[in-house]
């Protein structure tokens, strides 16, 4: 049952569900179940690494966009531009 829930969460990309299932990992009775769990956990690791790389790329793009926008803005005069 746990293996099926993990498979479903992995296919649907449900990070919260994957995390809770990993925290609730049961003990497995057979070698086949252990091998399936190991295979699924390897796929979870790959999924998380891909998400990390994607997030890093998005943050880099945002940083570049912010830098570009800041470089194209003209300096605004101070709101209290008093001359004596």
Backbone as CSV, one residue per row, in Angstrom:
resi,resn,N_x,N_y,N_z,CA_x,CA_y,CA_z,C_x,C_y,C_z
1,UNK,0.828,-1.193,0.000,0.000,0.000,0.000,0.871,1.256,0.000
2,UNK,1.916,1.273,0.860,2.804,2.430,0.945,3.502,2.657,-0.380
3,UNK,3.928,1.568,-1.017,4.613,1.689,-2.304,3.704,2.315,-3.352
4,UNK,2.448,1.917,-3.373,1.501,2.479,-4.337,1.267,3.963,-4.076
5,UNK,1.179,4.338,-2.805,0.985,5.752,-2.463,2.197,6.576,-2.898
6,UNK,3.410,6.024,-2.695,4.619,6.735,-3.099,4.692,6.855,-4.618
7,UNK,4.328,5.796,-5.328,4.305,5.841,-6.793,3.365,6.940,-7.269
8,UNK,2.191,6.985,-6.700,1.194,7.986,-7.096,1.690,9.394,-6.810
9,UNK,2.241,9.602,-5.635,2.738,10.937,-5.273,3.883,11.353,-6.186
10,UNK,4.741,10.415,-6.557,5.856,10.720,-7.440,5.372,11.075,-8.837
11,UNK,4.427,10.308,-9.348,3.891,10.583,-10.690,3.187,11.939,-10.722
12,UNK,2.472,12.272,-9.659,1.741,13.539,-9.607,2.608,14.706,-9.146
13,UNK,3.828,14.426,-8.706,4.733,15.479,-8.263,4.303,16.161,-6.983
14,UNK,3.723,15.420,-6.075,3.217,15.964,-4.816,4.314,15.913,-3.752
15,UNK,5.074,17.006,-3.652,6.217,17.039,-2.737,5.810,16.835,-1.283
16,UNK,4.743,17.475,-0.861,4.303,17.334,0.538,3.931,15.889,0.851
17,UNK,3.254,15.269,-0.085,2.832,13.875,0.115,4.042,12.950,0.143
18,UNK,5.004,13.188,-0.743,6.228,12.380,-0.766,6.953,12.495,0.569
19,UNK,7.081,13.722,1.070,7.771,13.946,2.344,7.074,13.215,3.481
20,UNK,5.752,13.288,3.524,5.043,12.616,4.616,5.151,11.099,4.496
21,UNK,5.146,10.592,3.280,5.293,9.143,3.097,6.688,8.674,3.504
22,UNK,7.706,9.469,3.185,9.065,9.090,3.577,9.184,9.086,5.098
23,UNK,8.552,10.053,5.751,8.576,10.092,7.217,7.839,8.918,7.844
24,UNK,6.883,8.347,7.107,6.069,7.231,7.611,6.494,5.899,6.999
25,UNK,7.733,5.796,6.534,8.174,4.595,5.826,8.051,3.359,6.723
26,UNK,7.358,2.347,6.226,7.196,1.125,7.031,8.422,0.217,6.889
27,UNK,8.434,-0.828,7.663,9.441,-1.870,7.450,8.877,-2.823,6.405
28,UNK,9.738,-3.292,5.536,9.289,-4.142,4.436,9.547,-5.601,4.761
29,UNK,8.625,-6.441,4.312,8.690,-7.862,4.647,9.504,-8.673,3.648
30,UNK,9.483,-8.274,2.401,10.153,-9.070,1.372,11.250,-8.260,0.693
31,UNK,12.149,-8.991,0.081,13.237,-8.362,-0.661,12.680,-7.576,-1.847
32,UNK,11.651,-8.085,-2.477,11.036,-7.403,-3.624,10.486,-6.029,-3.208
33,UNK,9.828,-5.962,-2.064,9.316,-4.684,-1.568,10.454,-3.711,-1.278
34,UNK,11.539,-4.227,-0.701,12.694,-3.380,-0.411,13.310,-2.834,-1.699
35,UNK,13.402,-3.673,-2.707,13.971,-3.243,-3.990,13.070,-2.196,-4.654
36,UNK,11.768,-2.409,-4.588,10.836,-1.427,-5.149,10.952,-0.101,-4.411
37,UNK,11.047,-0.154,-3.101,11.177,1.073,-2.316,12.480,1.785,-2.658
38,UNK,13.567,1.034,-2.791,14.856,1.641,-3.140,14.783,2.297,-4.518
39,UNK,14.156,1.629,-5.469,14.011,2.186,-6.814,13.177,3.464,-6.786
40,UNK,12.088,3.439,-6.060,11.233,4.622,-5.971,11.956,5.778,-5.275
41,UNK,12.705,5.470,-4.230,13.437,6.516,-3.521,14.533,7.116,-4.399
42,UNK,15.140,6.313,-5.265,16.102,6.847,-6.226,15.404,7.811,-7.182
43,UNK,14.204,7.457,-7.610,13.442,8.340,-8.499,13.004,9.610,-7.783
44,UNK,12.687,9.508,-6.506,12.342,10.692,-5.712,13.554,11.622,-5.652
45,UNK,14.733,11.053,-5.441,15.956,11.852,-5.387,16.180,12.582,-6.710
46,UNK,16.015,11.897,-7.814,16.175,12.519,-9.137,15.156,13.631,-9.319
47,UNK,13.914,13.372,-8.921,12.848,14.362,-9.033,13.190,15.615,-8.236
48,UNK,13.698,15.429,-7.021,14.047,16.564,-6.173,15.244,17.328,-6.730
49,UNK,16.222,16.628,-7.261,17.387,17.288,-7.840,16.995,18.106,-9.068
50,UNK,16.082,17.585,-9.876,15.605,18.337,-11.041,14.855,19.590,-10.596
51,UNK,14.055,19.459,-9.555,13.338,20.621,-9.024,14.291,21.657,-8.467
52,UNK,15.340,21.204,-7.830,16.345,22.117,-7.286,17.045,22.867,-8.412
53,UNK,17.415,22.166,-9.464,18.085,22.806,-10.598,17.161,23.810,-11.280
54,UNK,15.888,23.448,-11.422,14.915,24.353,-12.034,14.727,25.610,-11.181
55,UNK,14.641,25.427,-9.880,14.485,26.566,-8.976,15.700,27.476,-9.038
56,UNK,16.872,26.884,-9.092,18.101,27.668,-9.187,18.126,28.483,-10.476
57,UNK,17.710,27.883,-11.568,17.674,28.587,-12.849,16.670,29.741,-12.804
58,UNK,15.530,29.529,-12.216,14.510,30.580,-12.115,15.020,31.727,-11.258
59,UNK,15.672,31.407,-10.135,16.220,32.459,-9.278,17.298,33.261,-10.001
60,UNK,18.117,32.589,-10.794,19.152,33.278,-11.567,18.511,34.220,-12.589
61,UNK,17.461,33.754,-13.256,16.754,34.597,-14.223,16.130,35.804,-13.536
62,UNK,15.550,35.601,-12.365,14.957,36.714,-11.616,16.020,37.725,-11.206
63,UNK,17.155,37.238,-10.772,18.249,38.127,-10.389,18.701,38.958,-11.583
64,UNK,18.843,38.322,-12.732,19.233,39.052,-13.946,18.183,40.090,-14.329
65,UNK,16.929,39.747,-14.203,15.849,40.680,-14.529,15.863,41.871,-13.588
66,UNK,16.041,41.624,-12.305,16.096,42.714,-11.314,17.282,43.626,-11.606
67,UNK,18.443,43.022,-11.893,19.619,43.830,-12.215,19.389,44.679,-13.458
68,UNK,18.740,44.105,-14.466,18.455,44.854,-15.682,17.502,46.007,-15.393
69,UNK,16.448,45.734,-14.657,15.480,46.782,-14.350,16.106,47.894,-13.524
70,UNK,16.968,47.541,-12.599,17.635,48.557,-11.793,18.594,49.385,-12.637
71,UNK,19.230,48.776,-13.609,20.182,49.516,-14.441,19.483,50.443,-15.430
72,UNK,18.225,50.172,-15.761,17.515,51.019,-16.716,16.729,52.137,-16.054
73,UNK,16.621,52.113,-14.735,15.888,53.171,-14.048,16.778,54.389,-13.906
74,UNK,16.152,55.550,-14.107,16.892,56.786,-13.872,16.808,57.111,-12.390
75,UNK,17.813,57.806,-11.909,17.806,58.190,-10.501,16.694,59.185,-10.263
76,UNK,15.870,58.859,-9.308,14.769,59.750,-8.956,15.307,60.859,-8.052
77,UNK,14.909,62.091,-8.299,15.350,63.162,-7.394,14.743,62.954,-6.014
78,UNK,15.460,63.416,-5.022,14.966,63.288,-3.652,13.667,64.041,-3.505
79,UNK,12.787,63.546,-2.676,11.498,64.184,-2.512,11.621,65.524,-1.783
80,UNK,12.658,65.677,-1.015,12.880,66.939,-0.323,14.107,67.618,-0.936
81,UNK,13.915,68.103,-2.120,15.017,68.757,-2.822,15.012,70.246,-2.489
82,UNK,15.574,70.573,-1.346,15.577,71.958,-0.883,16.856,72.647,-1.298
83,UNK,16.728,73.862,-1.825,17.899,74.642,-2.208,17.903,75.908,-1.357
84,UNK,19.011,76.202,-0.780,19.112,77.406,0.054,19.920,78.451,-0.656
